[in-house]
Each structure stands twice: as structure tokens, then as C-alpha cells.
């Protein structure tokens, strides 16, 4: 039954941690207020560019990360600009974030 679904509102809006290999990604649901606002601000005439969509994801869905390494082995600190770049250039990352952020089951409470 629909009324038996226990969604964690905090996780929806502020994200929760998911593993992708050795990396941990803090991901919010696509219905989060932050993501909706970012998409709304970047949509023009009903269209959003790929660049702006990735920027909106970095602002409202992919909120943080741990253990992200540069090719030289150094840690990459999370910033919205770095997350935007990563989402634009790494299809596996972008698809993982899209899949996790779109599924309410990933944000069920206990």
C-alpha cells in the first residue's frame, strides 16, 4: 500500500551516502527542493542544456563525495564546479547518480 512507504525526508533533501567502488557519494533524491530550484533556474523555454543539467545535479543531487582521486592519486575535494565537471565527463558516474537519485526505495526510512 502506498501509505506504508516510509520515506526519509531528510535523506530526500540532504542526501545519504552510497558507494560506487571505493568512492562514497552523498546523493539526494531528484525531488529535493535544492534540485528543483536549480533546474527551474537553469531551464529556458522548457529546455535545459546538458551543461546546465549537470550543474543542477551538482547543486541539488550530488552533494558531496569521499575518496575521489585524481589520476595522479591525489584526493579531489568536492565543489559544485568539480562535481559538475565530473558529471559532464564521466558517464558512469552520471548514470549512477541519476539511477540512485530517481528511486524512492533508496530513500526509505527505517
C-alpha positions in Angstrom: 0.0 0.0 0.0 1.2 3.5 -0.7 0.6 4.6 2.8 3.1 2.0 4.1 6.0 3.7 2.3 8.3 5.3 4.9 10.3 7.9 3.1 13.1 9.7 4.9 12.5 13.4 4.2 15.9 14.4 5.4 17.6 12.0 3.0 15.4 13.2 0.2 16.6 16.8 0.6 20.0 16.5 2.2 21.2 13.2 0.7 22.6 10.0 2.1 25.8 8.1 1.3 26.1 5.5 -1.4 29.1 3.5 -2.5 30.5 3.4 -6.1 33.6 1.3 -5.9 35.9 2.8 -3.3 34.1 6.1 -3.6 31.3 7.3 -1.4 28.8 9.8 -2.9 26.2 11.8 -1.0 23.2 11.8 -3.2 19.8 13.5 -2.7 16.6 12.5 -4.5 15.6 14.3 -7.7 12.5 15.6 -5.8 14.7 17.6 -3.4 13.9 21.3 -3.1 17.5 22.2 -4.0 17.5 20.2 -7.2 14.0 21.5 -8.3 15.2 25.1 -7.7 18.4 24.6 -9.6 16.6 23.0 -12.6 14.0 25.8 -12.6 16.7 28.5 -12.6 18.5 26.8 -15.5 15.6 25.9 -17.7 14.9 28.3 -20.5 11.8 28.0 -22.7 11.3 24.4 -21.3 14.8 23.4 -22.3 17.9 22.7 -20.2 21.3 22.2 -21.7 23.5 19.2 -20.7 25.9 21.6 -19.0 23.1 23.2 -17.0 21.6 19.8 -16.2 24.9 18.6 -14.8 25.3 21.8 -12.9 21.8 21.4 -11.4 22.7 17.8 -10.4 25.9 19.1 -8.7 23.9 21.8 -6.9 20.9 19.6 -5.8 21.6 15.9 -6.2 25.3 15.0 -5.9 26.0 16.9 -2.7 29.4 15.6 -1.5 31.9 12.8 -2.0 34.7 10.9 -0.2 37.7 9.1 -1.7 37.6 10.7 -5.1 41.1 10.5 -6.6 42.7 12.5 -9.4 44.6 10.5 -12.0 47.8 11.4 -10.1 46.4 9.8 -6.9 45.6 13.0 -5.0 42.3 13.5 -3.3 39.8 15.7 -5.2 37.8 17.9 -2.8 34.1 18.3 -3.5 33.0 21.6 -5.0 30.0 22.2 -7.2 32.3 23.1 -10.1 34.3 19.9 -9.7 31.1 17.8 -9.4 29.7 19.5 -12.5 32.9 18.6 -14.4 32.8 15.1 -13.1 29.2 14.6 -14.1 29.9 16.1 -17.6 33.0 13.9 -18.3 32.2 10.6 -16.5 29.2 8.9 -18.0 29.4 6.0 -15.4 29.2 8.5 -12.5 26.4 10.5 -14.1 24.3 7.3 -14.8 24.9 6.0 -11.2 23.8 9.3 -9.7 20.8 9.5 -12.0 19.7 6.0 -11.1 20.2 6.3 -7.4 18.6 9.8 -7.2 15.5 8.7 -9.1 14.5 5.7 -7.0 12.5 6.4 -3.8 13.4 3.0 -2.5 16.9 4.4 -1.9 15.5 6.9 0.5 13.2 4.8 2.6 13.5 5.3 6.3 13.7 2.5 8.9 
